[in-house]
Amino acid sequence: EDPKTHAVQTLVRMPKGYALPQHSHTHDETILVLKGKVTLDFGGRKTTLGPGGYAVIPGETVFSLEAGGFGGADFLAAFAGPYDLIRPEKP
């Protein structure tokens, strides 16, 4: 954790098929795929990233994520400020 901004980086390992439902973060998130595949869904617009693929997700953008690939996915998630997870309110 950066002592001034409280930005964090974390290695995430997910088994194949594991999914995070729609959520957002207050600060920008950068995802760098190291192994397997990660599918990001921005309200029906899907993007699949393989090893070496990356995405910068602006803060407050609602998205979901699913791990794919034969053995699941490993990726680096870096947040530009303190980590939080915001679930959208149900209608």
PyMOL commands that set and color helices and strands:
alter all, ss='L'
color gray80, all
select strands_A, chain A and resi 8-14+19-23+29-35+37-42+45-49+54-57+63-68+73-79
alter strands_A, ss='S'
color yellow, strands_A
deselect
rebuild
show_as cartoon
